[in-house]
Every structure is written in C-alpha cells, then in structure tokens.
Amino acid sequence: MSALVTIPLASAITYFQAIVLGVLQGVTELFPISSLGHTVLFPTLFGWDPLVKAQSQTESFWLAFVVMLHVGSALGLLVYYRREWVQIVGAFFHTLSRRRAETPTERLAWLIIVASIPAGVFGLAFEHQLRTLTAKPEVAAVLLMVNGGLLFAAERFRRRAEVRELAIREGAKPDGGRELDTLEYREALVVGVAQSTALAAGISRDGVTMGTGLARGLDHSDSARFAFLLATPIILAAGLFKLPDLLGNLGNGIRGQALVACASAAVTAFFTVAFLVRYFKTRTLIPFAVYCLVFGGAMVIYTQT
C-alpha cells in the first residue's frame, strides 16, 4: 500500500525541477533569506502543485529531498573552507591531548562544537514537526517577513553603544568588530540556540546566526564566516540522519533527482559563498532584509488570491 502512495508523489518531481531547486538552494541557503522558505514558496509560485501537496504531508519524499538539497550546500561550503576545516579538525585533536584550547583555531573548534549542540538537540526533537507544520506557502511567506524584520533588528542593534563597548573591551579589530575567537562559550551557545529557529521554513539559518554574532560585537565578515562554518557539520549530520529515508520507500523514484539536486546545490553554494565572503567585508544585511519583507509580503498576497 505504501508503494502505491509513494510512486505518484515521487514521479511528481522532474530532473528539471531538481536542478532549479538545487540552484535555488545553493543561493538561498547562504544568502540570509531562508532556503527552506524558498523551497516551499517557489513550487507554489511556479504552479508545481504535486510538490506543494507533498510538502506538508507527514510522510512523503519531500523532507528527504530537502535534506539532500541542504547536504549539497554543505558540501559546497566544505569544499570552499576545506583548508580551514583541516586546521580546525587538527586543532580539535590537539586540544584533546593537551586538555585546553590555546590558539585561536583551537578555540574556534570548540566554539563550533558548543554552538552546534542546541541545533542538534532541537533538530532531533522537533525538526520533523516544525518542517511539516511550517511547510505551507502562507506560513513560510509570513515567516520570511519575520526574517526580514530580524535582519533589520540585527543591524540596528549592532550600532548600540553597549555592543560597540563590548567589541572594544574584547579587543576590536580596525573595522570595529571583535575577533571571532574572543567569543565566550556561553555566547556560542546563544548563537546555537538562535540557529535552531531556522528549522521553521522562512527563518534563515545564516541570517539569525549572523544577527546574533553582530549583537555580540562581531563584524559582518566574521559573523558570516562563523555562520558558514557552523552550518556545515549540522547540515551534513542531518543528511546522514535522513539518509535511510532516501534509501527506503520514501526515496523510490527520486534518488536520481535528489543526487542531481544535491550536486547543483553544491556547485552553486561554492560560488555563492565566494561572493558573500567578499560582500560582507564592506556591506550589511539591509538589502536582504528588504528583499525578505517585499517578497514575503508579495507571497502572502499571492497565496490568498
């Protein structure tokens, strides 16, 4: 009986749609505009009705497919930061032998671990429920507007006197931000909690992570770097966790499409992160905030007509 249910749903996704969604994922996962929100909204916008129906079903191929999209963007990040990840992993093992973190890279390794804990816990407990509940176009559109408001708030908050004083106290860089390795572990934990909100379609993982980093005195460049590094292990772990779904009945008929989408997302993410690393050296979150409010508002109207 399950096979009869799965086949019509699985046949609903074409290789063309897989490529489009892969490219969309590679851009929107790293731009702070919510990849999950866009993968919910764009099938509605394009009239891909079978995909729209599959999104909010408790058991369908959609969640496994979306996880493979995220794995693709994580692979793109991993390739881009491959040299830094070699240093981070090596530094982590050095701390195990010495039982303390001494260098900036060693502290960064543990900051990533600490910040990953909340997302891992919340993901295991609520990931399926939140993605199913918020994988509705009208909900995703509203949350995308909320995401835009959060980005505006982050930019406003970082200019407050207490944030500037925090950066100075912790050793400000020439551009006024504090060094990434000066974050306390409790601050990394707060960043991790903020990242967990991205389980809801419409809230950007990188957006809330960057916003929290800015609120703790980091500049845009280091906030983005920490967000990109932090996203990689969480997304890859989620991919391994969901792999049995893709290999089981829910993956019947879409494994090839999922692999194509994953590869498309990986290639696109590599070039996207290369662009954003340069962008955030001098620019802010404001254009992305405006986009989220405008596109989210337009989709609220569209889904009600």
C-alpha positions as CSV (number, residue, x, y, z in Angstrom):
1,M,0.0,0.0,0.0
2,S,2.8,2.4,0.9
3,A,4.4,1.8,-2.6
4,L,1.1,2.8,-4.2
5,V,1.2,6.1,-2.3
6,T,4.8,6.8,-2.9
7,I,5.0,6.3,-6.6
8,P,2.6,9.1,-7.6
9,L,4.3,11.6,-5.3
10,A,7.8,10.5,-6.4
11,S,7.0,10.9,-10.0
12,A,5.9,14.4,-9.4
13,I,9.5,15.8,-9.3
14,T,11.4,16.0,-12.6
15,Y,15.1,16.4,-13.2
16,F,14.4,20.0,-14.4
17,Q,12.7,20.8,-11.1
18,A,15.5,19.1,-9.2
19,I,18.1,21.3,-10.9
20,V,16.1,24.5,-10.3
21,L,15.6,23.7,-6.6
22,G,19.3,22.8,-6.3
23,V,20.4,26.1,-7.7
24,L,17.8,27.9,-5.6
25,Q,19.1,26.1,-2.5
26,G,22.8,26.9,-3.3
27,V,21.9,30.6,-3.3
28,T,19.3,30.9,-0.6
29,E,21.0,28.7,2.0
30,L,23.9,31.1,2.2
31,F,22.1,34.4,1.4
32,P,20.3,35.2,4.7
33,I,16.9,34.8,3.1
34,S,15.9,31.2,4.2
35,S,16.5,28.4,1.7
36,L,13.7,26.3,3.3
37,G,11.2,29.1,2.9
38,H,12.1,29.5,-0.8
39,T,11.8,25.7,-1.5
40,V,8.3,25.9,0.0
41,L,7.3,29.1,-1.8
42,F,8.8,28.6,-5.3
43,P,6.8,25.4,-6.2
44,T,3.7,27.4,-5.3
45,L,4.9,30.3,-7.5
46,F,5.7,28.0,-10.4
47,G,2.5,26.1,-10.1
48,W,4.2,22.8,-9.2
49,D,1.1,21.6,-7.4
50,P,2.2,17.9,-6.7
51,L,5.3,19.3,-4.9
52,V,3.1,21.7,-2.9
53,K,0.9,18.9,-1.7
54,A,3.8,16.7,-0.8
55,Q,5.4,19.5,1.3
56,S,3.0,19.4,4.3
57,Q,2.4,15.6,4.3
58,T,3.6,13.8,7.4
59,E,5.2,11.0,5.3
60,S,6.4,11.9,1.8
61,F,9.6,12.0,-0.2
62,W,9.8,15.8,0.3
63,L,11.7,16.0,3.6
64,A,14.3,13.6,2.5
65,F,14.7,15.5,-0.8
66,V,15.0,18.8,1.1
67,V,17.7,17.4,3.3
68,M,19.7,16.3,0.2
69,L,19.4,19.9,-1.0
70,H,20.9,21.1,2.3
71,V,23.7,18.4,2.1
72,G,24.6,19.8,-1.3
73,S,25.0,23.4,0.0
74,A,27.0,22.0,3.0
75,L,29.3,20.2,0.5
76,G,29.9,23.4,-1.3
77,L,30.8,25.1,2.0
78,L,33.1,22.2,2.9
79,V,35.0,22.5,-0.4
80,Y,35.3,26.3,-0.1
81,Y,36.6,26.1,3.5
82,R,38.5,22.8,3.1
83,R,41.8,24.2,4.2
84,E,40.3,25.9,7.2
85,W,38.5,22.7,8.2
86,V,41.7,20.7,8.0
87,Q,43.2,23.2,10.5
88,I,40.1,23.2,12.7
89,V,39.9,19.4,12.9
90,G,43.6,19.2,13.7
91,A,43.3,21.9,16.3
92,F,40.4,20.0,18.0
93,F,42.5,16.8,18.4
94,H,45.4,18.9,19.8
95,T,43.1,20.2,22.5
96,L,42.2,16.6,23.4
97,S,45.8,15.8,24.1
98,R,46.5,19.0,26.0
99,R,43.0,19.3,27.6
100,R,42.8,23.0,26.9
101,A,42.4,25.4,23.9
102,E,45.3,27.8,23.5
103,T,45.3,29.0,19.9
104,P,42.5,31.0,18.1
105,T,41.9,27.9,15.8
106,E,41.6,25.6,18.8
107,R,39.0,28.0,20.4
108,L,37.2,28.2,17.2
109,A,36.9,24.4,17.0
110,W,35.2,24.3,20.4
111,L,33.1,27.4,19.7
112,I,31.7,25.4,16.7
113,I,31.1,22.3,18.8
114,V,29.3,24.3,21.6
115,A,27.2,26.3,19.1
116,S,26.2,23.0,17.3
117,I,24.7,21.4,20.5
118,P,21.4,23.3,20.6
119,A,20.7,22.8,16.9
120,G,21.4,19.1,17.3
121,V,19.1,18.8,20.3
122,F,16.3,20.8,18.8
123,G,16.7,19.2,15.4
124,L,16.4,15.7,16.8
125,A,13.4,16.6,18.9
126,F,11.4,19.0,16.7
127,E,12.8,19.0,13.1
128,H,10.1,16.8,11.5
129,Q,7.3,18.5,13.3
130,L,8.4,22.1,12.6
131,R,9.2,21.5,8.9
132,T,5.9,19.8,8.4
133,L,3.9,22.5,10.2
134,T,5.6,25.4,8.5
135,A,5.9,23.8,5.1
136,K,2.8,25.7,3.9
137,P,3.2,28.6,1.5
138,E,1.2,31.1,3.6
139,V,3.1,30.3,6.8
140,A,6.5,30.4,5.0
141,A,5.7,33.8,3.5
142,V,4.8,35.3,6.9
143,L,7.9,33.9,8.5
144,L,10.0,35.2,5.6
145,M,8.8,38.7,6.6
146,V,9.6,37.9,10.2
147,N,13.1,37.0,9.0
148,G,13.4,40.4,7.3
149,G,12.4,42.1,10.5
150,L,15.1,40.2,12.4
151,L,17.8,41.2,9.9
152,F,16.8,44.9,10.3
153,A,16.8,44.5,14.1
154,A,20.3,42.9,14.0
155,E,21.7,45.9,12.0
156,R,20.0,48.3,14.4
157,F,21.2,46.5,17.5
158,R,24.8,46.3,16.4
159,R,25.0,50.1,16.4
160,R,24.0,50.4,20.1
161,A,26.6,51.8,22.4
162,E,26.8,48.6,24.6
163,V,27.7,46.5,21.6
164,R,30.4,48.8,20.5
165,E,31.8,48.9,24.0
166,L,31.8,45.1,24.1
167,A,33.8,45.0,20.9
168,I,36.3,47.4,22.3
169,R,36.6,45.6,25.6
170,E,37.2,42.3,23.8
171,G,39.8,43.8,21.5
172,A,38.3,45.4,18.5
173,K,39.7,45.0,15.0
174,P,40.4,48.1,12.9
175,D,36.9,47.9,11.5
176,G,35.4,48.0,15.0
177,G,34.4,44.3,15.4
178,R,35.8,41.9,18.0
179,E,37.8,38.9,17.0
180,L,35.8,35.7,16.5
181,D,38.0,33.7,18.9
182,T,37.2,36.1,21.7
183,L,33.6,34.8,21.9
184,E,32.8,33.1,25.2
185,Y,31.4,29.6,25.1
186,R,28.1,30.8,26.6
187,E,27.9,33.3,23.7
188,A,28.4,30.5,21.2
189,L,25.6,28.6,22.9
190,V,23.3,31.5,22.4
191,V,24.3,31.6,18.7
192,G,23.4,27.9,18.5
193,V,20.0,28.4,20.1
194,A,19.3,31.2,17.5
195,Q,20.4,28.9,14.7
196,S,17.8,26.3,15.9
197,T,15.0,28.7,14.8
198,A,15.9,28.0,11.2
199,L,14.1,24.7,11.5
200,A,11.0,26.8,10.6
201,A,10.5,27.5,6.9
202,G,11.1,31.2,6.3
203,I,13.7,31.8,9.0
204,S,17.3,31.9,7.7
205,R,19.9,29.8,9.4
206,D,22.7,32.1,8.3
207,G,20.6,35.2,8.9
208,V,19.8,34.5,12.6
209,T,23.4,33.2,13.2
210,M,24.9,36.4,11.7
211,G,22.4,38.6,13.5
212,T,23.3,37.0,16.9
213,G,27.0,37.4,16.1
214,L,26.6,41.1,15.3
215,A,24.7,41.5,18.5
216,R,27.8,40.1,20.3
217,G,30.1,42.6,18.7
218,L,31.4,40.6,15.7
219,D,31.7,42.4,12.4
220,H,29.8,41.3,9.2
221,S,32.8,39.3,7.9
222,D,33.4,37.2,11.0
223,S,29.7,36.8,11.6
224,A,29.3,35.4,8.1
225,R,32.4,33.2,8.5
226,F,31.1,31.7,11.8
227,A,27.7,31.2,10.3
228,F,29.1,29.3,7.3
229,L,31.4,27.2,9.3
230,L,28.7,26.4,11.9
231,A,26.2,25.4,9.2
232,T,28.4,22.7,7.7
233,P,28.6,20.0,10.4
234,I,24.9,20.4,11.3
235,I,23.6,20.1,7.8
236,L,25.9,17.1,7.0
237,A,24.8,15.4,10.2
238,A,21.1,15.9,9.3
239,G,21.8,14.4,5.9
240,L,23.3,11.3,7.4
241,F,20.3,11.1,9.8
242,K,17.8,11.3,6.9
243,L,19.7,9.0,4.5
244,P,17.7,5.9,5.5
245,D,14.5,7.8,4.3
246,L,16.1,8.4,0.9
247,L,17.2,4.8,0.6
248,G,13.9,3.4,1.8
249,N,10.4,3.5,0.3
250,L,10.2,7.3,0.5
251,G,13.1,7.6,-1.9
252,N,11.6,5.4,-4.6
253,G,11.7,7.2,-7.9
254,I,13.5,10.3,-6.7
255,R,17.1,9.2,-5.8
256,G,18.5,10.3,-9.1
257,Q,16.7,13.6,-8.9
258,A,18.0,14.1,-5.3
259,L,21.6,13.4,-6.4
260,V,21.3,15.9,-9.3
261,A,19.7,18.5,-6.9
262,C,22.5,17.9,-4.4
263,A,25.2,18.4,-7.0
264,S,23.5,21.5,-8.3
265,A,23.3,23.0,-4.8
266,A,26.9,22.1,-4.1
267,V,28.3,23.9,-7.2
268,T,26.0,26.9,-6.7
269,A,26.9,27.2,-3.0
270,F,30.6,27.2,-3.7
271,F,30.3,30.3,-5.9
272,T,27.7,31.9,-3.6
273,V,30.0,31.7,-0.6
274,A,32.9,33.1,-2.6
275,F,30.7,36.1,-3.5
276,L,29.4,36.6,0.1
277,V,32.8,36.4,1.7
278,R,33.8,39.5,-0.4
279,Y,30.4,41.1,0.0
280,F,30.4,41.1,3.8
281,K,33.8,42.7,4.0
282,T,32.1,46.1,3.4
283,R,28.3,45.6,3.3
284,T,25.4,44.8,5.5
285,L,22.3,42.7,5.9
286,I,19.9,45.5,4.9
287,P,19.4,44.6,1.2
288,F,18.4,41.0,2.3
289,A,16.1,42.4,4.9
290,V,14.3,44.5,2.3
291,Y,14.1,41.5,0.0
292,C,12.5,39.3,2.6
293,L,9.9,41.8,3.5
294,V,9.0,42.6,-0.1
295,F,9.0,39.0,-1.4
296,G,7.4,37.6,1.7
297,G,4.6,40.3,1.6
298,A,4.1,39.6,-2.1
299,M,3.8,35.9,-1.5
300,V,1.3,36.5,1.4
301,I,-0.9,38.3,-1.1
302,Y,-0.3,35.7,-3.8
303,T,-1.3,32.8,-1.6
304,Q,-4.5,34.5,-0.6
305,T,-5.7,35.1,-4.1
